Amino acid sequence: MENRSLLSGTPLDGIDYGVYTASLMRRAADAGLLDERALAAMQEGLLGLLRSQIEEITRGESSSVPAETADQLMDDIGYCIDVALKHAPTPQESLALLREHSMDALYRMGTGLLDREERACEGLLSRVRATRTPTVNEGYRILLDVTFPQYLRDWKVRRHPGDFVVLTEYPLAREVSASGIFGVRERLESLALENRFCGRFAPVLDGLLRGWARQNRTSPAEAYVNLFTITLQNLLLARLLGREDAALGAGERAGLEERLRPLAPEQRAALLLRAAEGLIDSCAFENARLNDYIREGAARFAGEVNRAGGALTPFAVVAEEDAPLLFIDGERLGNDAFSAVADEVLLCDDAARKAQIIREELRSLDDLCDLLGAGCVYDDEYAEIFSSFDEATAALLLGRIRAVWEEGALRPLDEIEWQEAFANWFNRLGADCRERIRTLSKTLAG
């Protein structure tokens, strides 16, 4: 809609696109392309539009409204006329529209274009909701089910169309600066492409999101991250290893960093862009816009890797290492990160998944004991969680319980729910397993 490159060297150079109509009128007058009579007629046309809108909102009972209301009405009028004039390919053609049409006609032309955008948004919203990516991420869900529908509902009930800032709870891979209904449409178009891409890799999305959340000390539900981006980045890095999956181990990431760090920026970019072309060929999306979207994502990724000097730690999502769950002096989470993990465990209704979250998120024995006592694990869930621990972790927990041994069974001295549940679980283990854990607990206690 805007082609600023055509302005250079013309009498209309220097137009402010933020206040397009006013700036165009001013530059045209300075260049002798509009005379005083034409300018006065345009100003009168704007005032006429304002008067008619005041009569509309007061139902003809008044010719005046508060200054704040009048300013908002004039801003909305100016926005609609700006839309009509910006739709012309060049400033010269915008000026021709301005000279040949009344302000009322330009206003109606602008509102017609805006209505067309709104109808396009409705279709796009239906598409992105029908192709939604299966994910626990709340920002993504809110964007599709609350934010975009609310923007369109608010637009429909507006008495006069105007501009507005578009804010979203979920980041898109491509940064969009456009505001108003145009900004909503651009974001929906991007999301439609991302959904199509993510649909191809749906089986790996949950693991990548959980891995990213673990690395960034947040929960998958609250992670502020774009699913298309983390999936694309891992796919490209795996291709550098000669694979077509998205899985990366910490050792593989380190090996890739050793390869990338010595390279010049243009060499790193060439490798990643070549990997993107291979991905496009193998996926055969048959969608030119999506293919370009992938290329743009790869180019952004290459730029970020170059700015990091070839480091991949901020970008690559690595699989959890097969290491013991906890360490006596393991790193404790901060208050916010711990609360996020506790909330995720509380909201999860599957014991196996709760155990998985705990294994992925915690490294401190203190954090584990606090979580078990936080009221987010219930009844039989304890047994499944304790069973998922290695014997070293179970031995560390045993060392945290004040207990006595009665006839070969563990009896806690404190009425603490998780400790009683641990004792019930422990006492049902085989004799050899109980003895190994008990011996190891004594050894770890020093």
N, C-alpha and C positions, 0 to 999 in steps of 0.2 A: 504493500500500500504506500510506503514511503520510499523514494529513491533520491537520497540526498546527493548522490554523486553527480546528478544532472544540474545541481545548483552552481557549481564552480564556474566562475567567469561570466555569470549572467547578471543582469541588473537586479535580480531577486536574491542575490547571494546574502547569506547571514540570517536566514529566517530561523526564528526560535520555534522548534517543533513542539515545545510544551504549551505555547499559546499561539497555535498555528495561524488562525484566522486574523487575530489582531496584528501579529507580526507580518503576515503577508500584506495586509492592508497598509501598514506603515512603510514597508519596503517598496511596495508598488507606488505609493504616493511620493516617496523620496525620489523614485526613478522617473516620475512624471507619467506613470501609467494609470493613475487614478487622480481625478481632479476633485476639488472641494465639494462640488455638487454631488458626485458619486459617493464620496465618503459620508456626507450628511445623510444621503438617502439610506445608506447601509446602517448608520447609527439609528436612524428613525425606525428602520425595519427591526433592529434588535429590541428597541424599546417597545415596539408594537407587539412583538412576541412576548415580552415580559408582561405587558398589560393583559394580554389574552390569557396568560397562564395564571396571573393573579386573579382574574375574574373566574377562572375555572376552579381554583382551590377555595375561593370565597363564595362560589356559586352566585356570582354577580352582585353580592351584597356590599362589596367594598372594592375600592380601587387601590387600596394600600395594604401592605403587610409589614411585619417587623423587618428591619434592615437585614438581619441575618437570613431570613427566609428569602428576601429579594436577592441577596448575594448568591444564595444556593441555586435559586432558579436561573439566574444569569449564568452561573458556572455550567449548569446543565445544558442551557441553550447553546453556550459557546462550545461545549464538548460535542454536541450533536452536529453542529455546523463544521467543527474541526474534522469530524469523521468524514463528512461528505467531501470536504475539500482535499483531505489527505488521500482519499480514495483515487483521485486523479493521478496519473503516472508521473507528471512533472509539475513543478510550481507554476510554470506558464499555463498549463491546462487548468490548474486550480484557480488561477487568476481569471481565466476565461469563464469558468463556472461562476465565480464571484460577480463578474460584471454582467452575466447574462441571466442570472436567476435572482429572485427576491430572497431575502433572508428566510422568509417563511418556507419557500420552496426548498432551500438548502437544508433547513431544519428537518423538513419531512423526508428529504433524501437521506439525511444522516440517520434518522430514526428507523427508516426502512432497512438500511445496512445493518444497524444494530439488531433489529428484529431477526434478520437473516442469521446473524451470528448466534443469537439465542436459540434458534431452531436447530442450528448445527450442534450446539452444545448439548441439547437434549438427546439427539441421536448418539453423540459420542459418549455421553454418560451411560446410556443404556448399553452401549457396546462394552465399555470398560467394566461395568458391573457384571455383565454376562460372562466376561472372560477373566474375572478376577483371579489373582494369584492366591492359591491356598497358603495362608501364612497366619501365624499367631500375632504378627506385628500389629499393635493397636493403631499406630499412626496411619498405616495403610488402610485399615478397616474404616477408621474415622473419616479419612479423605473421601472414600467412595460412598459411604453410607450417610455421612452427616455434612461434611464441609461443602463438597460440590453441589449436592442437592439443595443445601441452604442458600448458596449463592444464586442458584437458578430460581428458587422460590422468592428470594428477596428481589430479584430482577423483575419477576412477573408482577409483583405488587407495587413496584415503584410507580408513582404517578408520572414522572418524567425521567427518561433514561439519563444516566450520568456515569461518571468514572468512579472507580473505587480501587483500593489496594487489595490484592489477592494474597492471602496468607494461608499456608497449608501446614499440616502436622507431619507430613511425610515428604522427604526431599526427592525430587526427580533427578535423573542422571544429567539432564540438560538444564542449565539454569535459564529460567524464563523471567524477563524483567517486565513484560507487558502487563498492563493493569486492565481493570474493567472486564467486560464480557470477552474482549479479545484475549486477555490473559487467561481467563478460564478455558477458552477454546484451545489455546496453545498447550496448556498443561494437560488437558484431556487428550489431545492428539499424541503428546509424548507418552502418556500413560497407556494409551491403546497399543503403541508400539512395544513398550516395555512388557505389557501383559502377554503379547504374542510371543516375545522372546522367552519370558519366564515360563510360559506354558510348556515350552519344549524341554525345559530342564527342571520341571516341578519336583521330581524325586530327590534332587540334591539341595533344593532351596532351604528346607528346614534345617538341615545340618550346617549349611553355610551361615545362616542367620544365627544359630546357636553358637557357632564358632566365633563369629564376629563379636557377638555379645559377650562371650567369655573373655576374649582378648581385650575388650574395652570396658570390662567391669560393669556391665549393665545386664538387663534381662532381654530376651528376645522380644517380649511384648513391648518394651519401652525403647528399644534400640532405634536411634535416629539415623537410619542408613537406607540406602537405595538398593533394593534386591537385584535389579538389573546390573548395577555397577559391581557389586561384590561377586556376582556369578560370572559376569564377563571377565573380570580381572583374573579370577582363578582359572577359568577356561583358557585364557591366553597364556598364562604362566605354565599350565600343564602342557600346552602345545609346544612350548619351548623345550619341554622334557620328552617330546615325542608321543604324548598321550592325548586322548580326546575326552577324558573325564575332567572333573573339577576338583579332585582330591589332591591335597598337598600335605606332605609331612614337614615337620620343622627342619629336618635334615635336607629335604629337597629345596625348601626355601633358602636355606643357607647356601646350598650349592649354586642356586640360580643367582643369588647376590654376588657370589665370587665370580660368576661369569659376566655379570652386568656392570659391576663397579669399574673395571678397567676400561670399559668401552667409552667412546665419545658419545655425546648426547644423540647425534644423528644416527649412530649405529644402534643404540638401544631402541630408538623410535622405529627404525627400519625393521628390527626383529619383531616388535610387538604389532606393527601394522601388517607385516607379512603373516603373522599368526592370525590376525583378524581376518585376512582374506581367506586363509585356510578354513577358518571357522565358518565363514559365510558360504564357502563352496560346499562344505560337508553338510551344513544345515539345510541348504536349498530352500530358503524361506519363500522365494519367488515374490518378494516384496521389496521394491527398490528403496522405498523410504526407510524400511527397517534395516536394510543393508547399510544405508548411509548412516543411520543412527548408531549401528555397531561400529562403523569406521570412526565416527566422531567420538564415541566412547573410548575406543582404543587410542585415539590421538590424545584425548585428555589424560588417559592413564599413562601414556608415554611421557607426557609433560610432567606429571606428578612424580614419576619414577626418576626423571632427569633432575627435577628440583631436589629430590632426596639423594642424588648422587648414586643411584643404582640400588639403594636400600629398598627392601620389600616388606619389612616388618609392619609398617603402617597400613599396608594394602592387602597382602595375601592372608587368606584365612587358612590356618593350618589345623590339621586333625589333632585331637588331644593325644598326648604321648601316653604310652602304657607305663605309667609310673605309679608308685604307691599313692593312694588318695591323699593322705595327710602327713604332715611332719610336725613334730613337737613344737618347733620354732617356725612353722609355716607362716606365710604372709597373711595378715588379717585384712579383711576388707574394711573400707571406710564405711561410715554410718549409712550414707546414701546407697552405696553398692550393696551392703548387707540387706538393707530394707528392700531393695529391688529383688534380690534372690528370695528373701522370705515371702514377699508378695507373690512371686512366680510359683513357689512351692505351694502356698496357700490356695491359689486359684486353680492349680492343677488337680484334676480328679482321678488321676491314674497313678497308682503307687509306683509302678516301674518307671514312669516318666519322672516322678518326684526323685527317685533314687538317681536317675540319670542327671537331673539338674544339680543335685548335691555333688555328685562325682565331678561334674564339669566346672562348677563354680567355686568350690571351697578348697582351700589348701591349709587352713588353720584348724587345729583341734579345738581351740577356743571358739571359733566361729561355728564349728559343727555342734558343739555342746549348746551354744546359745540358740542355734536354729532348732535343734531337737526340743528345746524347752520353750520355743516361741509360740506354740499352739497352732502350728501349720501342718503337723503330721497327726494322723488319727489312727487309733485302734490297730487293726491288722496291717496298716501301712508300715508300721515300725518294722515288722518282721521282714518284709520285702526289702526295705532300705538297709537293715543290718546285714541281710544276706548278700547284698551287692558289694559289701566292703571286703577288702583283703584282710587277712588275719592280722596284719600289723595295725591296721586302723581299728579293728575290733579290740585288739590288745590295749591300744591307747585309751579307748573308751572305757574299757574295764578298769583301767587305772584311775579314772575319774569318779568311780562309784565307791562310796563308803558302804562296805558290805561285810557280811560274815558268811562262812561256809557251814552249811548244815547238811550232813549226810551226802556230801559231794555236790550239793546244789548251792547256787549263789542266791543270797537273800539281802537285798538292799536295806540299809538302815534308815534312809530318808524316803519319804513319800513323794517322790518326783516321778512323774508319769513316764518320761522316756527311760529312766533308769529301771523302773519296774518292768517296762516292756523289753528292755535289753536283757534283764535277768530271765524273763520268760523265754525269750529267743535263745539265749545262751544255754539254758538248762535243757533245751530240747536237742542240742547238738550231740553228736556222738562223743563218747568218752575221750577218744584220742584227740579229737579236734578241740574239745574243751581244755584238755591238758596242754596242748600246744599254745593256745591263746593265753592261758593262765601263766605258763612259763615265760612266754614272750613279754607279757605285761610286767612281770617282775624284772626281767632284764632291762626293759625300756625305762622302768622307774629307777634303775641304777642301784 
